[in-house]
Amino acid sequence: MTTRSMIILLGLMSLSALNPPALASESRDQIRAREAGIRIGVLPTGELNAITDVAGVRVGHLTLREGKGVRTGVTAILPHNKNIYQSKLPAGFAQGNGFGKMAGSTQIIELGEIETPVLLTNTLSVAESIAALVEWTLVQPGNEQVRSVNAVVGETNDGYLNDIRGRYVTKAHALQAIENAQDGVVAEGAVGAGTGTKAFGFKAGIGTSSRRLPRTLGGYTVGVLVQSNYGGVLSVDGVRIGELLDQYYLQDVVDNGDADGSIMIVVATDAPLSDRNLRRLAYRSFIGVGRTGSPMSNGSGDYAIAFSTADSVRRTVSRRSSAATVSELPNDLMSPLFQAVTEATEEAILNSLFMAVDTVGHRGEIKALPTEKVLRLYRENRKGVAPKIDVF
């Protein structure tokens, strides 16, 4: 083991107690939107209804809750378990409203690929997360000659619940989030990069969902993870819940509720797509954002990154150094994937709200979505609508 590897390992070991359980004032029973009876769209979900339904994708969180002022963290998305720099993935980047800090985006636009994990954090901790990705990449076996790293880091501003000027997230925290990454069930709500975020005036955070195409359409999976922190007029599967709850943007000329904020969207798929079609896929995720009631306001940073894990389109060393034949889906087969990412994004956002908890922080308290009341209003306003069934 190199000296640098030992330093990183010792730093990670010292962080083993940095994820305390939620405070007593920050706990309640939680249930995902689908488990509560809200079934978005027509396509079936993957087994876990999470981004980790895409084989090889792992997610890790590092959550910081200290005293009253620290409510923040880091979330890491790893696309596969190999050396990502040496086995890059085709990727597409999409910008909705661009009031944000999206590190690494221009190289994704230019080259159409990612070479590091994707990290999400708060606005003023992007630099520390970049440093972590650079450090992590340089020590990977096989990267001894690497002299340039395009670190991919997204953010939203958690400055209401979190004392963001304190810049409590360190490089070591971001490294821990990467080391925490695993497959399987993904923690949602007020965890990781979503610890201090809010949406539509309610506590929000991390949410995830997936869709699986029928075998006749390739059987591909699309998984989405969001860090939600924006506003508007909340809509749940077409029901205008924000108005029914009397809390929404432009109510009484912006007396209650706002639309500013941001959302980060990470899309993974096993469909063999070119970077151009991944960019198209990333843009379709914003349809799901709009369906939840967002106008993508002037003060919002709305970004999406989509990548493919398919072996046939992987940017391995040999494929980057000589001409290669690549098998990828044509344009005419993209529409089902567009439907899948739209549905999964909408449901991931709802999960970020449904799985969040009441949180007291730096400037006050943000209440979680009153799910029992929301479900009652949803059922009342969905009367007469035919039940949804899975399409196989």
Backbone torsions as a table, in degrees:
resi	resn	phi	psi	omega
1	MET	NA	135.5	-179.6
2	THR	-73.0	162.7	177.7
3	THR	-59.7	-41.7	180.0
4	ARG	-63.2	-40.3	178.6
5	SER	-62.3	-40.1	179.7
6	MET	-65.5	-38.1	178.6
7	ILE	-63.3	-45.7	179.1
8	ILE	-62.2	-44.2	-178.8
9	LEU	-61.1	-44.2	179.0
10	LEU	-63.8	-37.8	177.9
11	GLY	-64.8	-38.6	179.7
12	LEU	-68.8	-39.4	179.7
13	MET	-62.1	-33.3	-179.0
14	SER	-72.7	-11.0	-177.4
15	LEU	-99.6	10.3	-171.7
16	SER	-63.6	-19.6	-177.2
17	ALA	-107.8	21.4	-173.8
18	LEU	-90.6	8.3	179.1
19	ASN	-122.3	70.0	179.9
20	PRO	-67.7	157.2	177.1
21	PRO	-65.7	162.4	179.4
22	ALA	-58.4	145.8	177.2
23	LEU	-66.9	158.8	-177.7
24	ALA	-57.4	-35.5	-179.7
25	SER	-78.8	-0.6	-177.1
26	GLU	-122.1	36.6	-178.8
27	SER	-135.7	151.6	175.8
28	ARG	-172.3	169.6	175.1
29	ASP	-68.7	135.8	-178.1
30	GLN	-122.3	148.8	178.9
31	ILE	-149.2	137.6	179.3
32	ARG	-72.6	157.4	-175.1
33	ALA	-57.2	-44.2	-177.8
34	ARG	-67.5	-38.7	177.8
35	GLU	-64.9	-24.4	178.9
36	ALA	-86.4	-2.3	176.8
37	GLY	104.2	5.9	178.5
38	ILE	-97.9	111.6	-174.8
39	ARG	-114.6	103.0	-175.8
40	ILE	-80.1	127.2	171.9
41	GLY	78.6	-165.9	-173.7
42	VAL	-117.8	-15.2	-177.6
43	LEU	-87.2	148.6	177.6
44	PRO	-74.1	154.8	175.7
45	THR	-85.1	169.4	168.7
46	GLY	-74.8	179.0	-175.1
47	GLU	-57.9	-40.8	-177.2
48	LEU	-98.3	-8.6	-173.6
49	ASN	52.2	51.6	-175.3
50	ALA	-150.8	164.0	178.2
51	ILE	-60.3	-25.2	179.2
52	THR	-74.9	-1.2	170.0
53	ASP	-68.9	-19.6	172.7
54	VAL	-80.1	114.3	-172.2
55	ALA	-54.2	132.8	177.6
56	GLY	95.9	-20.3	-178.5
57	VAL	-77.1	133.9	178.4
58	ARG	-127.7	151.2	-179.0
59	VAL	-130.2	136.3	177.1
60	GLY	-132.9	144.9	177.9
61	HIS	-121.1	147.7	164.2
62	LEU	-127.0	116.1	-174.8
63	THR	-108.3	130.0	178.1
64	LEU	-114.2	114.9	173.2
65	ARG	-131.1	108.1	-179.7
66	GLU	-137.2	129.7	179.2
67	GLY	55.6	-142.7	178.6
68	LYS	-98.6	-21.5	-169.0
69	GLY	-96.3	-18.1	-174.0
70	VAL	-103.5	110.3	177.3
71	ARG	-140.6	82.1	-174.7
72	THR	-156.4	-170.9	-179.9
73	GLY	165.6	-167.0	-178.6
74	VAL	-137.5	140.6	172.5
75	THR	-122.9	132.7	-178.5
76	ALA	-115.4	136.0	174.7
77	ILE	-119.3	117.1	179.4
78	LEU	-107.1	123.1	-174.4
79	PRO	-76.1	-25.6	175.6
80	HIS	-160.2	172.2	-173.6
81	ASN	-98.9	14.6	176.1
82	LYS	-99.1	-175.6	176.2
83	ASN	-70.5	106.3	-173.8
84	ILE	-65.2	-36.1	-179.8
85	TYR	-64.8	-39.6	-179.1
86	GLN	-83.0	-19.0	179.0
87	SER	-129.0	71.6	-175.0
88	LYS	-67.9	159.9	-179.8
89	LEU	-117.8	140.8	173.4
90	PRO	-62.5	142.2	-175.5
91	ALA	-149.3	155.3	175.5
92	GLY	-128.1	147.1	-179.3
93	PHE	-120.8	139.3	178.2
94	ALA	-133.3	137.1	177.8
95	GLN	-115.4	124.9	172.1
96	GLY	-86.9	-103.0	168.0
97	ASN	-89.2	133.0	-167.9
98	GLY	-98.7	34.3	179.1
99	PHE	-89.6	77.2	-176.6
100	GLY	-171.0	-177.5	-178.1
101	LYS	-122.3	103.4	-176.0
102	MET	-116.7	90.5	-175.7
103	ALA	-68.7	137.7	176.1
104	GLY	88.0	-0.9	-172.2
105	SER	-67.7	-38.3	-174.9
106	THR	-68.3	-32.4	177.9
107	GLN	-73.5	-31.9	174.0
108	ILE	-63.7	-43.4	178.3
109	ILE	-61.6	-42.4	-175.3
110	GLU	-73.2	-46.9	-173.6
111	LEU	-102.6	-18.1	178.3
112	GLY	69.5	39.6	-179.2
113	GLU	-157.9	159.0	171.3
114	ILE	-119.0	149.3	-176.5
115	GLU	-130.2	8.2	176.6
116	THR	-138.4	168.4	166.5
117	PRO	-59.8	165.8	174.3
118	VAL	-103.0	126.3	177.6
119	LEU	-110.9	141.8	173.4
120	LEU	-119.7	140.3	-179.8
121	THR	-158.1	-160.1	177.3
122	ASN	-93.4	166.4	-170.4
123	THR	-54.8	-42.8	-174.5
124	LEU	-91.2	8.3	179.6
125	SER	-115.8	14.9	179.0
126	VAL	-63.4	-41.3	-176.6
127	ALA	-60.6	-44.2	179.8
128	GLU	-64.0	-35.9	179.6
129	SER	-71.2	-36.9	174.2
130	ILE	-60.4	-46.1	-180.0
131	ALA	-59.4	-39.1	179.6
132	ALA	-64.6	-44.8	-179.4
133	LEU	-64.7	-39.0	177.1
134	VAL	-62.9	-48.2	-179.3
135	GLU	-61.3	-45.7	-178.5
136	TRP	-62.2	-42.0	-178.4
137	THR	-68.1	-42.4	-176.4
138	LEU	-63.1	-29.9	-176.5
139	VAL	-90.9	-1.6	178.2
140	GLN	-69.0	135.0	177.5
141	PRO	-56.2	131.4	-177.9
142	GLY	101.1	-10.3	-178.0
143	ASN	-104.8	22.2	-174.7
144	GLU	-62.3	-24.1	-178.3
145	GLN	-103.5	6.9	-178.3
146	VAL	-70.3	131.6	-179.5
147	ARG	-129.4	8.3	176.3
148	SER	-151.1	131.5	-179.5
149	VAL	-132.9	125.3	176.0
150	ASN	-94.7	90.8	-179.3
151	ALA	-73.7	131.7	-177.7
152	VAL	-107.0	111.1	-176.7
153	VAL	-135.3	128.1	174.5
154	GLY	-114.0	165.2	-175.7
155	GLU	-151.9	159.7	161.8
156	THR	-137.4	161.9	-173.6
157	ASN	-93.8	114.6	-179.8
158	ASP	-103.8	30.9	-170.5
159	GLY	-70.8	-4.7	174.4
160	TYR	-82.4	-52.0	-179.4
161	LEU	-84.6	-23.4	-176.9
162	ASN	-113.4	137.9	174.3
163	ASP	-75.0	79.0	-168.6
164	ILE	-64.2	-29.0	179.6
165	ARG	-68.6	-17.3	176.7
166	GLY	-70.6	-19.9	178.0
167	ARG	48.5	59.7	-174.3
168	TYR	-78.3	-20.1	179.1
169	VAL	-74.7	127.7	179.4
170	THR	-110.5	171.2	175.1
171	LYS	-58.6	-40.1	-179.5
172	ALA	-63.4	-36.6	177.2
173	HIS	-62.2	-45.7	-179.4
174	ALA	-63.8	-39.3	175.8
175	LEU	-62.5	-37.8	178.9
176	GLN	-64.9	-39.0	177.2
177	ALA	-59.5	-41.3	177.8
178	ILE	-63.6	-45.5	-179.7
179	GLU	-66.0	-26.7	179.6
180	ASN	-76.8	-10.3	-173.2
181	ALA	-61.6	135.2	178.3
182	GLN	-151.5	163.9	175.8
183	ASP	-85.6	-173.9	179.4
184	GLY	88.8	-155.1	-176.3
185	VAL	-62.5	137.6	179.5
186	VAL	-105.0	126.5	175.4
187	ALA	-65.7	139.6	-175.8
188	GLU	-127.8	170.3	177.8
189	GLY	86.6	-135.5	-173.3
190	ALA	-82.9	65.8	179.2
191	VAL	-135.3	158.6	175.1
192	GLY	51.2	-132.8	-178.8
193	ALA	-66.8	-12.0	179.2
194	GLY	-97.3	6.6	-175.3
195	THR	-57.7	-39.0	-175.3
196	GLY	-113.1	13.9	-174.7
197	THR	-92.9	165.0	179.3
198	LYS	-144.6	160.5	178.1
199	ALA	-149.3	135.9	-179.7
200	PHE	57.1	26.8	-179.6
201	GLY	85.0	1.5	179.8
202	PHE	-116.7	162.1	176.7
203	LYS	-65.7	135.8	179.5
204	ALA	-132.8	-145.3	179.9
205	GLY	148.3	-132.9	-179.4
206	ILE	-90.9	136.4	175.0
207	GLY	-142.2	154.0	-179.6
208	THR	-147.3	157.3	177.6
209	SER	-164.5	167.5	178.7
210	SER	-147.6	163.8	173.8
211	ARG	-137.9	144.8	179.0
212	ARG	-120.0	124.5	178.0
213	LEU	-74.5	150.0	175.4
214	PRO	-63.6	158.3	-177.2
215	ARG	-58.2	-33.9	-179.5
216	THR	-64.4	-18.3	178.6
217	LEU	-109.6	16.6	175.3
218	GLY	109.0	-18.0	179.4
219	GLY	67.9	19.4	-176.9
220	TYR	-73.8	156.6	178.6
221	THR	-114.2	139.6	172.9
222	VAL	-121.8	123.7	178.5
223	GLY	-118.2	144.1	-177.7
224	VAL	-130.5	139.0	169.5
225	LEU	-127.5	135.4	-179.4
226	VAL	-124.5	151.6	167.0
227	GLN	-116.0	98.9	-171.0
228	SER	-94.9	134.5	-175.6
229	ASN	-161.2	49.1	-172.8
230	TYR	-136.2	-175.2	-176.4
231	GLY	-140.7	-168.3	-177.0
232	GLY	141.3	-143.0	178.9
233	VAL	-117.3	100.7	-171.6
234	LEU	-57.0	128.6	174.7
235	SER	-125.3	132.5	179.4
236	VAL	-115.9	104.9	179.8
237	ASP	53.0	41.9	177.3
238	GLY	89.7	-10.4	178.4
239	VAL	-90.9	127.3	-173.3
240	ARG	-80.8	74.8	-173.6
241	ILE	-65.2	-38.2	-179.3
242	GLY	-56.5	-43.4	178.1
243	GLU	-69.3	-39.9	-179.6
244	LEU	-66.9	-28.8	176.2
245	LEU	-87.0	-5.1	-179.8
246	ASP	62.9	38.2	176.8
247	GLN	-144.4	104.4	-176.8
248	TYR	-164.8	161.4	179.1
249	TYR	-65.0	136.3	179.9
250	LEU	75.8	6.6	174.1
251	GLN	-66.8	125.5	-178.5
252	ASP	50.4	44.8	179.5
253	VAL	56.8	58.5	173.9
254	VAL	62.1	38.3	173.3
255	ASP	-79.4	-26.8	-175.4
256	ASN	-142.5	118.9	179.8
257	GLY	96.7	160.1	179.2
258	ASP	-149.3	171.9	-179.7
259	ALA	-117.7	-11.6	-179.2
260	ASP	-71.7	162.2	-176.7
261	GLY	133.3	-163.6	-174.8
262	SER	-150.6	166.6	171.3
263	ILE	-145.2	137.0	171.5
264	MET	-109.1	132.5	-178.4
265	ILE	-125.0	126.8	175.5
266	VAL	-117.1	123.6	-177.2
267	VAL	-115.0	128.5	175.7
268	ALA	-120.5	144.0	175.1
269	THR	-148.5	152.1	173.7
270	ASP	-96.4	3.6	175.3
271	ALA	-70.7	135.8	-179.0
272	PRO	-76.8	94.7	-174.9
273	LEU	-115.9	148.9	171.5
274	SER	-74.1	162.4	177.0
275	ASP	-61.5	-32.4	178.1
276	ARG	-63.5	-45.3	179.3
277	ASN	-74.2	-25.1	173.1
278	LEU	-67.9	-35.8	174.7
279	ARG	-63.3	-41.4	176.6
280	ARG	-62.0	-41.5	179.0
281	LEU	-63.1	-43.0	179.4
282	ALA	-60.0	-42.2	-179.9
283	TYR	-63.7	-34.2	-179.5
284	ARG	-66.8	-21.2	178.8
285	SER	-62.2	-27.2	179.6
286	PHE	-67.6	-20.9	173.8
287	ILE	-62.4	-41.8	176.9
288	GLY	-62.6	-37.7	176.8
289	VAL	-62.8	-45.6	179.5
290	GLY	-62.1	-36.0	-179.5
291	ARG	-64.8	-24.6	177.6
292	THR	-81.7	-8.1	174.7
293	GLY	112.9	14.7	-178.9
294	SER	-89.5	135.4	171.7
295	PRO	-91.2	4.0	-175.7
296	MET	52.1	70.4	-168.2
297	SER	-71.2	171.5	-179.1
298	ASN	-58.8	-33.6	-177.4
299	GLY	-96.7	20.1	-175.8
300	SER	-109.4	139.9	173.4
301	GLY	-105.8	104.8	-173.7
302	ASP	-114.8	108.6	-174.5
303	TYR	-132.2	146.1	177.0
304	ALA	-136.4	138.8	174.0
305	ILE	-123.7	130.4	177.7
306	ALA	-123.0	136.0	177.2
307	PHE	-136.4	156.1	177.6
308	SER	-110.8	134.8	178.1
309	THR	-95.3	0.2	-175.7
310	ALA	-61.4	133.9	-179.6
311	ASP	-60.8	-33.9	-173.9
312	SER	-67.4	-18.2	-179.5
313	VAL	-115.7	4.3	-179.4
314	ARG	-60.9	138.6	-178.9
315	ARG	-91.8	71.6	179.3
316	THR	-74.1	169.5	-178.6
317	VAL	-57.7	-44.3	-178.0
318	SER	-65.4	-37.4	-179.5
319	ARG	-74.4	-21.5	178.7
320	ARG	-87.0	-15.2	-175.1
321	SER	-104.4	-5.7	178.7
322	SER	-155.2	166.6	178.8
323	ALA	-61.3	139.7	-176.9
324	ALA	-140.1	149.0	174.1
325	THR	-91.9	124.5	-176.4
326	VAL	-119.5	132.1	177.6
327	SER	-98.4	117.8	-176.9
328	GLU	-140.8	159.1	-179.4
329	LEU	-72.0	142.1	177.5
330	PRO	-81.1	169.1	-179.4
331	ASN	-56.0	-39.8	-173.6
332	ASP	-66.6	-12.7	179.0
333	LEU	-103.6	12.8	-175.9
334	MET	-84.2	-26.8	-171.9
335	SER	-56.8	-42.1	176.6
336	PRO	-61.1	-34.8	177.8
337	LEU	-69.2	-35.3	175.6
338	PHE	-61.5	-42.6	177.5
339	GLN	-62.6	-41.9	-177.5
340	ALA	-63.3	-45.3	-177.5
341	VAL	-70.4	-32.7	176.7
342	THR	-63.2	-48.3	-179.7
343	GLU	-64.9	-44.8	-176.3
344	ALA	-66.2	-36.5	178.6
345	THR	-66.6	-45.8	178.7
346	GLU	-58.1	-45.3	-177.7
347	GLU	-71.4	-35.8	177.6
348	ALA	-60.7	-40.7	178.6
349	ILE	-64.4	-44.1	177.9
350	LEU	-62.1	-39.0	177.6
351	ASN	-63.7	-35.3	178.2
352	SER	-63.2	-30.2	177.4
353	LEU	-82.6	-46.7	-177.2
354	PHE	-65.3	-30.4	-176.2
355	MET	-93.8	-1.2	179.2
356	ALA	-80.0	167.9	-178.1
357	VAL	-130.6	156.7	172.5
358	ASP	-52.9	131.8	-176.2
359	THR	-135.0	125.5	173.6
360	VAL	-96.1	132.5	-177.3
361	GLY	-146.5	-153.6	-169.4
362	HIS	-53.2	-49.4	-175.1
363	ARG	-110.1	3.7	179.9
364	GLY	150.0	-155.8	-176.3
365	GLU	-117.9	141.1	171.4
366	ILE	-117.1	121.1	-179.8
367	LYS	-79.4	147.8	173.7
368	ALA	-72.8	161.5	175.7
369	LEU	-57.4	130.0	178.2
370	PRO	-73.6	83.5	-167.4
371	THR	-61.3	-38.4	-179.9
372	GLU	-62.3	-43.1	179.2
373	LYS	-68.0	-40.7	178.8
374	VAL	-60.7	-44.0	-178.7
375	LEU	-66.5	-37.2	177.1
376	ARG	-63.9	-46.9	178.9
377	LEU	-63.7	-38.2	179.3
378	TYR	-62.5	-48.3	-179.2
379	ARG	-63.9	-40.6	-179.1
380	GLU	-63.5	-36.4	-175.8
381	ASN	-93.8	-2.0	174.7
382	ARG	-103.0	5.2	-178.9
383	LYS	-58.9	138.8	179.0
384	GLY	85.3	-3.5	178.9
385	VAL	-91.3	131.9	-178.1
386	ALA	-60.6	140.2	178.0
387	PRO	-62.9	148.2	-179.7
388	LYS	-85.5	145.9	176.8
389	ILE	-127.6	153.1	177.4
390	ASP	-71.5	144.6	177.9
391	VAL	-105.9	124.0	179.9
392	PHE	-116.0	NA	NA
